[in-house]
Amino acid sequence: MHVVALSEVTAEMVDLVGGKAAGLGELIRRGERVPEGFCVTAEAHRLGVLPRAEIVAAYERLGAGPVAVRSSATDEDLPDASFAGQQDTVLDVTGAAELIAAVRRCWDSLHTVRATAYRDAREIDHQAVRMAVVVQRMVAPVVAGVLFTANPLTGCRDEMAVDAARGLGTAVVDGAARVDHYVLDGVDREEKGCLTSAHLAELRATGERLQGHFGCPQDVEWAIDGDGVLWLLQSRPITSLFPVPPRTGKPPPRIYLEFGHVQGMLRPVTPMGMSTLRSHIAAMLAALGVRVDIVDIGGRLYGDVTELVRSRSSRKRLVRLMAVDFGPRAQAVIRHVLADPRFAVTTGDTGRGAAPGAASLRTAGRAAVGILRALARPDAARIRMFQAIEELRAASVPPANLLTAADRLRFVQSRDSEESADAIMWPIVAGMLAAALPASLLKGVAGPDEIHTVLGGMPHNVTIEMDLALWRLAQGAGEHRQLLLDTPPQELAARYLRGTLPDVGMDGFLDAYGHRGVAEVDLGVPRWAEDPAPVFAAVANYLRVTDPRQGPDQRFQRAAAAAETALAELVRRARRRRPVRATAAGFLLRRARSLAGLREAGKFAGLYPLRETRRQLLLVGAELHDTGLLERPDDIMFLTLDEVRAAVHRSSDHRATVAARRLVHRRESRRRAVPVALLSDGTEVETVLPAAPAVDGTLVGMGASAGRATGPARVLQTRPPPTSSPARSWSPRPPIPAGPRCSSPPRR
């Protein structure tokens, strides 16, 4: 049978009836009011034969009146792929001939350009997808629309949102007419628009019921007929929401700040990377006298800064601190939160935002000694720092007696010494302070651009030195230049690892920098020594630089020379107006040029033990794979250390856990934007900031309407050159293909 009544459909039949029909069948089984109908199954589509007789018979059992014919693909209305508006719906279909044509139209819509592009973006196999078709009695609505059980504009899970318009709901989803927008937050408001307070109360109760049943926020299409009866036309997960912060047992509201972008990490962190990073970041902040809980939200690193915001002492400097690494977006968020009465001061200086008294005093003492020592003798501090880094590198080499998985786990959990950490940390902090303080000392004398020039072309920056080493490698390509330009980076990497690539100097580069990688602080991602494809892509980019003046070596030299000239001129000018401040600012800027470039060295040092930790974990993963507890060795990166310990000591089988986490990781990897800050109710704080006044000619609103805009596009360099200022992180990137056009697809 190729036609099934919707009343007989269950959620488990998604492969047969598609996502939309499975959802409707589940609504019917839960006792919700859904227009009667049937489904032409995906099996009929697979066979490629339209079951006309069965369709017509089912249509006649409905009364042969007007019906809605709706696509229900097997990959539609799923938790990570809604396919909203990607495939066809045909309304007010009357008669058997029109019905057959409408079903075929839905079949054909499976392979439209936009549906194909949608699947491509989500890595869905086109050959595995089939199209079922839902046929339902038409509801003649007085008013119709969409109910979101979480606010889709802000992410707030404590609010629902309703868009409604008179007549058919297509006016709402297609953006074809002005709609009435309602936010349901439990506050009574004056009645307005096309819905009464009774309608809104019924929709809210329906939303609570559906979300409770399906277990996640829902996107619900509905219609109210002339008798005032509410009909449900669809309920599917909202796929655009960023995950809500986990419940911690601490009193809400809480504010979470995203930390990963500081290291250029837009992709989600693997579970193993998260389990190690959380403790490392918390320990690093504690060494600075700050306690922040690191939280996994959507695979990203967020810090719970609630206690810092509520602490009388820390909130005074929080906005300024955001400028160091987090940037103006984070500053705007923190300003907004500080003005929110829900985050008023509730703790003093001994709250959770600052380390307790004795520990705080110890940290302050070590910090004062370390910072003053570095400022007094920067060359000696730099020598001590690189000695400590070398000791850390040597200490990361495993002993020869690691013979079992248990041995390797014990090695992985070893700690670095506090003395080594101090030798590395405090010169970096001294350099950051020396770079930050002159702006206030020279206020009214020098502008930000002048100070920025002084801080350009910084020496002693390991990332800049790495960039220059890569440039030298590219310049020495010689007879292999065309090979490196014309061969895909992945193929070059494979040949290099097989030992079949000519000597292009990559051995020397990877000996020095092979412990680095893209998103390198995540244990779960390969180092360049394992996969040098990104490095070969960067080499190819450098080989395309035809003007020697644009090479990083000459740009660095120009920036360094400009910095020294600007420093001398700035101090000379300042002495005429504020001699005392000029002396202090000159001292600090010279120290900044000696020390601020070291800020990358701390992470560079920490990557040595990370590399060896990854090696040892992969060896453990290989053992677990050999015993059948993992499908592949690198599956270990989708477990936590505690779970690995259970697998090693108790033979726990985590294959199902790994498979589920890989699916979530792939889904989150497709996310194009990550919120700078979240509240504990899921609100993305930037969405509730006051809008900046629009200048003339600015288009204001949300890009959601149907259509395509075409015009010239200019590709901009989004990463500052390494010669302009101390680099935060460095990831070689493949060339960006220039395109003459840019288009924006419709939303629904």
C-alpha positions in Angstrom: 0.0 0.0 0.0 1.4 3.4 -1.0 -1.3 5.6 0.7 -1.6 5.8 4.5 -4.2 7.7 6.6 -2.6 10.3 8.8 -4.4 8.8 11.8 -2.4 5.6 11.3 1.0 7.4 11.1 3.5 7.2 14.0 6.7 9.1 14.7 8.7 5.9 13.9 7.5 5.9 10.3 9.5 8.9 9.2 11.4 6.9 6.6 8.1 5.9 5.0 6.0 9.1 5.4 8.6 11.9 5.8 9.1 14.4 8.6 6.0 16.4 8.1 3.6 13.5 8.0 5.3 11.8 11.0 4.8 15.0 13.0 1.2 15.4 12.0 0.5 11.7 12.9 2.1 12.3 16.3 -0.1 15.3 16.9 -3.2 13.3 16.1 -2.1 10.5 18.4 -1.7 13.1 21.2 -5.3 14.2 20.7 -4.5 17.5 19.0 -6.9 18.9 16.4 -5.4 18.3 13.0 -7.2 18.4 9.6 -8.0 14.9 8.4 -5.9 13.6 5.6 -3.6 10.9 4.1 0.0 10.5 3.0 1.4 9.3 -0.3 4.4 7.4 1.0 8.1 7.8 0.1 8.0 4.2 -1.2 5.8 5.3 -4.1 8.4 8.0 -4.9 11.2 5.5 -4.7 9.4 3.3 -7.2 8.7 6.4 -9.4 5.1 5.3 -10.1 2.2 7.5 -8.9 -0.5 5.3 -7.3 -3.4 7.2 -8.9 -6.1 4.8 -7.9 -5.1 4.8 -4.3 -4.8 8.6 -4.2 -8.2 9.2 -5.8 -9.9 6.6 -3.5 -8.4 8.3 -0.4 -9.4 11.7 -1.7 -12.9 10.6 -2.2 -13.0 9.3 1.4 -12.1 12.8 2.5 -15.2 14.1 0.6 -13.4 15.2 -2.6 -13.4 18.8 -1.5 -10.6 21.4 -1.5 -7.4 20.0 0.0 -3.9 21.2 0.8 -1.1 19.1 -0.8 2.2 19.4 1.1 5.7 18.0 0.6 6.9 15.6 3.4 10.5 14.6 2.5 12.3 12.0 4.6 14.9 14.6 5.7 12.3 17.3 6.5 11.1 18.8 9.8 14.0 17.1 11.6 15.8 18.6 14.7 18.7 19.9 12.6 17.0 20.4 9.2 13.6 22.0 9.0 13.6 22.5 5.2 11.1 25.4 5.8 9.8 26.4 2.4 12.4 24.5 0.4 9.9 22.2 -1.2 6.4 22.8 -2.5 2.9 23.2 -1.0 -0.2 23.6 -3.1 -3.3 24.9 -1.5 -7.0 24.8 -2.5 -6.6 21.8 -4.8 -9.9 20.6 -6.1 -10.6 17.5 -8.2 -8.7 14.4 -8.9 -6.7 15.7 -11.9 -5.5 18.8 -9.9 -4.6 16.6 -7.0 -2.5 14.2 -9.1 -0.7 17.2 -10.7 -0.1 18.7 -7.2 1.4 15.5 -5.9 3.7 15.3 -8.9 4.7 18.9 -8.4 5.7 18.1 -4.8 7.8 15.2 -6.0 9.5 17.4 -8.5 10.3 20.0 -5.8 12.7 17.6 -4.1 15.3 18.4 -6.7 14.9 22.2 -7.1 18.1 24.3 -6.9 17.2 25.7 -3.5 16.3 22.3 -2.0 19.5 20.8 -3.4 21.6 23.7 -2.0 19.9 23.3 1.4 20.9 19.6 1.5 24.4 20.4 0.3 24.9 22.9 3.1 23.9 20.2 5.6 25.8 17.4 4.0 22.7 15.4 3.3 23.0 12.6 0.7 20.7 13.5 -2.2 20.4 9.8 -3.2 19.1 8.8 0.2 16.2 11.3 0.3 12.7 10.4 -0.8 9.5 12.5 -1.0 6.3 11.6 0.6 3.2 13.9 0.1 0.6 14.9 2.7 -3.0 15.6 1.5 -5.3 17.3 4.0 -8.7 18.9 4.0 -8.4 22.6 3.6 -9.2 24.8 6.6 -10.9 28.0 5.7 -9.1 30.3 8.2 -10.2 33.6 9.5 -6.7 34.1 10.9 -3.6 31.9 10.7 0.1 32.1 11.5 3.1 30.6 13.3 3.7 30.0 17.0 7.3 29.7 18.2 7.5 28.2 21.7 10.8 30.0 22.2 11.5 33.5 21.0 13.3 33.0 17.7 14.6 36.5 17.5 16.3 36.6 20.9 16.6 32.9 21.8 14.7 33.4 25.1 13.2 30.1 26.2 10.9 31.9 28.7 9.0 33.7 25.9 6.9 32.5 23.0 6.3 34.4 19.8 3.3 34.5 17.5 3.1 35.9 14.0 -0.4 36.1 12.6 -2.4 37.5 9.7 -5.9 37.4 8.5 -6.7 34.7 5.9 -4.2 32.0 4.8 -1.0 31.4 6.8 1.0 31.7 3.6 0.9 35.5 4.1 3.0 34.9 7.2 5.5 32.4 6.1 6.0 34.0 2.7 6.5 37.5 4.0 3.8 38.6 1.5 1.8 40.8 3.9 2.3 42.7 7.1 1.7 40.5 10.1 0.8 41.1 13.7 3.7 40.1 16.1 3.1 39.0 19.7 5.5 38.1 22.4 3.9 35.8 25.1 5.9 36.4 28.3 3.1 36.1 30.9 2.5 39.9 30.9 -1.1 41.0 30.1 -1.2 43.6 27.3 -3.9 45.6 25.6 -5.6 43.6 22.8 -4.6 44.6 19.3 -4.3 43.1 15.9 -6.1 40.0 14.6 -5.8 37.9 17.7 -7.8 38.3 21.0 -6.3 37.6 24.4 -8.3 34.3 24.4 -6.6 33.3 21.2 -3.2 34.1 22.6 -3.9 32.2 25.8 -5.0 29.1 23.8 -1.9 29.3 21.6 0.4 29.6 24.7 -1.3 26.6 26.3 -0.9 24.7 23.1 2.7 25.6 22.8 3.5 24.5 26.3 1.7 21.2 25.7 3.6 20.5 22.4 7.0 21.5 23.7 6.4 19.3 26.8 5.6 16.4 24.5 8.3 16.8 21.9 11.0 17.8 24.4 12.3 20.9 22.6 11.1 24.3 21.3 8.6 24.0 18.5 7.7 25.9 15.3 4.0 25.4 15.0 1.8 26.4 12.1 -1.9 26.9 13.0 -5.2 28.3 11.7 -8.4 29.4 13.3 -11.6 28.9 11.3 -14.8 30.8 11.2 -16.2 29.0 14.2 -13.2 30.0 16.3 -11.7 26.5 16.3 -7.9 26.2 16.5 -6.3 23.7 14.0 -2.7 22.6 14.1 -1.1 22.3 10.6 2.4 21.4 11.6 4.8 21.2 14.6 8.5 20.8 14.1 11.7 21.7 16.1 13.0 25.2 15.8 16.4 24.6 14.2 17.8 28.1 14.4 18.2 28.4 18.2 21.6 28.3 19.8 21.6 25.7 22.6 20.5 26.9 26.0 23.0 27.0 28.8 22.9 23.9 31.1 21.2 24.2 34.4 23.8 24.5 37.2 21.7 24.9 40.3 22.8 28.5 40.7 20.2 31.2 40.9 19.2 32.8 37.6 19.7 34.9 35.7 23.3 34.1 34.7 25.4 35.7 32.1 27.8 33.6 29.9 30.6 35.1 27.8 32.0 33.2 24.8 35.7 32.6 25.2 36.6 30.5 22.1 36.6 33.4 19.5 39.7 34.8 21.4 41.6 31.9 19.9 39.8 32.2 16.5 37.7 29.1 17.3 34.3 29.3 15.6 33.8 25.5 15.2 32.7 23.5 18.2 35.3 22.0 20.5 35.4 18.2 20.6 34.3 16.6 23.9 37.9 15.6 24.8 39.1 19.1 24.0 36.3 20.6 26.1 37.1 18.3 29.1 40.7 19.5 29.2 40.2 23.1 28.2 37.6 23.8 30.9 40.1 22.9 33.7 43.0 24.6 32.0 41.2 27.9 31.4 39.8 27.9 34.9 43.3 27.3 36.3 44.8 30.1 34.2 42.1 32.6 35.4 42.5 31.5 39.0 46.3 32.2 38.7 45.2 35.8 37.9 42.9 35.9 41.0 39.7 35.4 39.0 37.3 32.5 39.3 35.1 31.8 36.3 33.2 28.6 35.7 33.8 27.4 32.1 30.6 25.9 30.6 30.1 23.9 27.4 27.2 25.4 25.4 26.8 24.1 21.9 30.3 22.8 22.0 31.7 26.3 22.6 33.6 27.6 25.6 31.6 30.0 27.6 32.5 31.6 30.9 29.9 32.2 33.6 30.9 35.8 34.6 27.8 36.4 36.7 29.7 36.9 39.9 32.2 39.2 38.3 29.3 41.3 37.1 27.7 41.4 40.5 30.9 42.0 42.4 31.3 45.6 43.5 35.1 45.7 42.8 35.3 43.7 39.5 32.4 45.3 37.7 34.2 48.7 37.8 36.9 47.4 35.5 35.0 44.7 33.6 34.2 46.8 30.5 37.9 47.9 30.2 39.1 44.3 30.6 36.8 43.3 27.7 38.9 45.5 25.4 42.0 43.4 25.9 40.9 40.3 24.1 37.1 40.2 23.7 36.6 43.4 21.7 33.8 46.0 21.3 30.9 43.6 20.9 31.7 42.1 24.3 32.1 45.5 25.8 28.7 46.6 24.5 27.1 43.4 26.0 28.8 44.0 29.4 27.7 47.6 29.5 24.1 46.5 28.9 24.3 43.8 31.5 25.8 46.1 34.1 22.8 48.4 33.6 20.3 45.5 34.0 18.8 45.7 37.6 18.7 41.8 37.6 22.5 42.0 37.8 22.9 44.6 40.5 25.7 44.2 43.1 25.0 41.4 45.5 28.5 40.4 46.5 31.6 42.2 47.8 35.2 41.7 47.0 35.2 38.2 48.6 32.5 36.9 46.3 33.0 34.0 43.8 34.2 36.5 41.2 37.5 36.9 43.1 39.7 34.3 44.7 39.3 34.0 48.5 41.5 36.2 50.6 44.7 34.1 51.3 44.9 32.8 47.7 44.2 36.3 46.3 47.0 37.7 48.4 49.4 35.0 47.2 48.5 35.6 43.6 48.8 39.4 44.0 52.3 38.9 45.6 53.5 36.7 42.8 52.0 38.9 40.2 53.7 42.1 41.6 57.0 40.4 41.8 56.8 38.8 38.3 55.5 42.0 36.6 57.9 44.4 38.2 60.8 42.0 37.5 59.8 41.8 33.8 59.5 45.6 33.5 62.8 46.2 35.2 64.8 43.7 33.1 62.8 42.7 30.1 65.6 41.0 28.3 66.3 38.8 31.3 62.6 38.0 31.7 62.4 37.0 28.1 65.4 34.7 28.4 63.8 33.1 31.5 60.5 32.7 29.7 62.0 30.9 26.7 64.0 28.7 29.1 60.8 27.8 30.8 59.2 27.0 27.4 62.1 24.8 26.5 61.8 23.0 29.9 58.1 22.5 29.2 58.7 21.1 25.8 61.3 18.7 27.2 58.9 17.7 30.1 56.2 16.9 27.6 58.2 14.1 26.1 56.8 10.8 27.5 59.0 8.4 29.4 59.9 5.1 27.8 57.9 3.0 30.3 54.4 3.9 29.0 53.4 0.4 28.0 49.7 0.2 28.8 46.6 2.4 28.3 46.5 3.0 32.1 50.1 4.2 32.0 49.3 6.6 29.2 46.3 8.0 31.0 48.4 8.7 34.1 50.9 10.6 32.0 48.1 12.6 30.3 46.9 13.8 33.7 50.3 15.1 34.9 50.5 18.8 35.8 52.9 21.6 34.9 54.9 23.3 37.7 53.7 26.6 39.2 57.3 28.0 38.9 57.3 27.3 35.1 53.9 28.9 34.8 55.0 32.1 36.6 58.1 32.4 34.4 55.8 32.4 31.3 52.7 34.2 32.6 54.0 37.4 34.3 56.2 38.7 31.4 53.1 38.4 29.2 50.9 40.2 31.7 53.6 42.9 32.0 53.7 43.4 28.3 49.9 43.7 28.1 49.9 46.2 30.9 52.7 48.2 29.3 50.8 48.3 26.0 47.4 49.2 27.6 48.4 52.0 30.1 50.0 54.6 27.8 46.6 55.5 26.2 45.3 57.0 29.4 48.7 58.7 30.2 48.8 60.3 26.7 45.1 61.3 26.5 44.9 64.6 24.7 48.4 64.2 23.4 48.3 61.1 21.2 45.4 59.4 19.6 44.7 55.6 19.4 46.0 55.4 15.9 49.4 56.8 16.9 49.7 54.3 19.8 48.6 51.5 17.6 51.5 52.4 15.2 53.9 52.3 18.1 52.7 48.8 18.9 53.1 47.5 15.4 55.9 45.3 14.1 56.4 43.8 17.5 59.6 41.7 17.9 59.7 38.4 19.8 56.2 37.2 18.6 56.4 33.5 17.9 53.4 33.6 15.6 55.0 36.4 13.4 58.2 34.4 13.4 56.3 31.4 12.2 54.7 33.4 9.5 58.1 34.7 8.4 59.4 31.1 8.4 56.6 30.0 6.1 57.3 33.0 3.8 60.9 31.9 3.6 59.8 28.4 2.8 57.6 29.7 -0.1 60.4 31.9 -1.4 62.7 28.9 -1.5 60.3 26.8 -3.5 62.4 27.2 -6.7 61.7 24.5 -9.2 58.8 23.2 -7.1 56.9 26.4 -7.3 54.4 25.2 -9.9 53.9 21.9 -8.1 52.9 23.8 -4.9 50.6 26.1 -6.8 48.8 23.6 -9.0 48.4 20.6 -6.7 45.5 20.6 -4.2 46.8 21.0 -0.6 45.2 17.7 0.5 47.1 15.9 -2.2 50.4 17.6 -1.3 49.8 16.7 2.4 49.1 13.0 1.5 52.3 12.8 -0.7 54.4 14.5 2.1 53.2 12.0 4.7 53.9 9.1 2.3 57.4 10.4 1.7 56.8 10.9 -2.1 56.9 14.7 -2.2 60.2 16.4 -3.2 62.0 18.3 -0.5 60.4 21.7 -0.3 61.6 22.6 3.2 58.5 21.3 5.0 60.5 19.1 7.4 62.2 22.0 9.0 59.0 24.0 9.3 57.1 21.2 10.9 60.0 20.4 13.2 59.6 23.8 14.7 55.8 24.3 14.3 54.2 20.9 13.6 52.7 20.9 17.1 50.4 23.7 16.0 47.2 23.6 14.0 43.9 25.2 13.2 41.8 25.5 16.4 44.9 24.1 18.0 43.9 24.4 21.7 41.3 21.7 21.0 42.9 18.2 21.6 40.5 16.7 19.1 41.8 18.4 16.0 44.9 17.2 14.1 48.2 19.0 14.5 50.0 20.2 11.3 52.5 17.3 11.7 49.5 15.0 11.3 47.8 16.9 8.5 49.9 19.6 6.9 47.3 20.5 4.2 46.5 23.9 5.8 50.2 24.7 5.7 50.5 23.8 2.0 47.4 26.0 1.4 49.2 28.9 3.1 52.4 28.3 1.1 50.3 28.5 -2.1 48.8 31.8 -1.0 52.3 33.2 -0.4 53.4 32.0 -3.8 50.7 34.1 -5.3 52.1 37.3 -3.8 53.8 38.9 -6.8 54.8 42.3 -5.2 57.8 41.7 -2.8 56.7 44.8 -0.9 53.6 42.9 0.2 55.5 40.0 1.6 55.4 39.7 5.4 59.1 40.3 5.8 59.0 43.7 4.2 55.7 44.6 5.8 57.1 43.6 9.2 60.2 45.7 8.7 58.2 48.7 7.6 55.9 48.4 10.6 58.8 48.0 13.0 60.6 51.1 11.5 57.4 53.1 11.6 56.8 52.1 15.3 60.3 53.3 16.4 59.9 56.6 14.5 56.4 57.1 16.0 57.6 56.3 19.5 60.4 58.9 19.3 58.1 61.6 17.9 55.2 60.8 20.3 57.5 61.0 23.4 59.2 64.2 22.1 55.8 65.9 21.6 54.4 64.7 24.9 57.4 66.0 26.9 56.6 69.6 25.8 53.1 69.3 27.3 53.3 66.7 30.0 56.9 65.8 30.8 56.2 63.5 33.8 53.5 61.5 31.9 55.7 61.5 28.8 58.5 59.9 30.7 56.2 57.2 32.2 54.5 56.6 28.8 57.8 56.4 27.0 59.1 53.9 29.5 55.9 51.7 29.2 55.9 51.9 25.4 59.5 50.8 25.2 58.7 47.9 27.6 55.7 47.1 25.5 57.9 46.7 22.4 60.2 44.4 24.4 57.4 42.3 26.1 54.0 42.6 24.4 55.1 40.4 21.5 55.5 37.6 24.0 51.7 37.2 24.5 51.6 34.4 21.9 54.4 32.5 23.6 52.2 31.3 26.4 49.9 29.4 24.1 52.8 28.3 22.0 54.3 26.7 25.1 51.1 25.0 26.1 50.8 23.4 22.7 53.8 21.1 23.4 52.1 19.1 26.2 48.8 19.2 24.2 50.5 17.6 21.2 51.9 14.8 23.4 48.6 14.4 25.2 46.9 13.9 21.9 49.5 11.4 20.8 49.0 9.3 23.9 45.2 9.5 23.7 45.3 8.3 20.1 47.4 5.4 21.2 44.8 4.6 23.9 42.1 5.0 21.3 43.9 2.5 19.1 43.9 -0.1 22.0 40.2 0.5 22.6 39.5 0.1 18.9 41.4 -3.2 18.8 39.3 -4.5 21.7 36.1 -3.4 19.9 35.1 -0.6 22.3 35.6 2.1 19.7 34.8 2.1 16.0 38.1 4.0 15.2 41.0 5.3 17.2 40.2 9.0 16.9 36.7 8.3 18.4 38.4 8.8 21.7 38.3 12.6 21.1 34.5 12.4 21.4 34.8 11.1 25.0 35.9 12.8 28.2 38.9 11.6 30.3 36.5 10.1 32.8 34.8 8.1 30.1 38.1 6.9 28.7 39.2 5.8 32.2 36.0 3.8 32.5 36.6 2.2 29.1 40.2 1.3 30.0 39.6 0.0 33.5 36.0 -1.4 33.2 35.8 -2.1 29.4 32.8 0.3 29.1 31.5 0.4 25.5 31.0 4.1 24.4 30.4 3.5 20.7 26.8 4.7 20.8 27.8 7.8 22.8 30.5 8.6 20.3 28.1 8.3 17.3 25.6 10.6 18.9 28.2 13.2 19.8 29.7 13.1 16.3 26.2 13.9 14.9 25.9 16.9 17.2 29.4 18.1 16.4 28.7 17.9 12.7 25.4 19.9 13.1 27.1 22.5 15.3 30.0 22.8 12.8 27.5 24.1 10.2 26.4 27.0 12.5 27.4 30.3 10.9 27.2 32.5 14.0 28.0 32.0 17.6 26.5 34.4 20.3 29.0 36.7 22.1 27.0 36.3 25.3 24.0 34.3 26.5 21.7 34.6 29.5 20.7 31.5 31.3 17.2 31.6 29.7 18.9 31.3 26.2 18.7 35.0 25.4 21.4 36.2 23.0 22.3 39.5 24.7 23.3 41.3 21.5 19.7 40.8 20.1 18.3 43.0 22.9 20.8 45.8 22.7 19.4 49.1 21.6 19.7 49.5 17.8 22.2 52.1 16.6 20.6 54.9 14.7 20.5 54.1 11.0 22.3 56.4 8.6 20.7 57.5 5.3 20.4 54.8 2.8 20.7 52.0 5.3 18.2 49.1 4.9 16.8 48.2 8.3 15.3 44.9 9.2 15.9 41.2 9.0 16.9 39.5 5.7 14.1 37.0 5.5 11.9 37.8 2.5 11.9 35.8 -0.7 14.0 36.9 -3.6 17.6 37.2 -4.7 19.8 40.3 -4.8 22.7 40.3 -7.3 25.6 42.7 -7.6 29.3 43.1 -7.4 31.0 41.7 -4.4 34.3 42.7 -2.9 36.3 40.2 -0.8 37.9 41.9 2.2 40.8 40.7 4.2 39.4 39.9 7.6 42.6 38.9 9.4 45.0 41.8 10.2 48.5 41.3 8.8 50.9 39.9 11.4 53.1 43.0 11.2 50.4 45.4 12.4 50.1 44.3 16.0 50.8 41.3 18.2 48.9 38.5 16.6 46.4 36.6 18.7 46.4 33.5 16.7 47.4 32.3 13.3 45.8 29.8 11.0 46.9 29.4 7.4 43.9 29.7 5.1 43.3 28.4 1.6 42.8 31.1 -1.0 39.3 32.6 -1.1 37.9 32.3 -4.6 36.8 35.7 -5.9 33.3 35.8 -7.2 31.6 38.5 -9.3 28.2 38.1 -7.6 26.6 37.7 -4.2 23.1 36.5 -3.7 20.8 36.0 -0.7 18.4 33.1 -0.9 14.9 33.3 0.6 14.4 32.1 4.2 11.3 30.1 4.0 
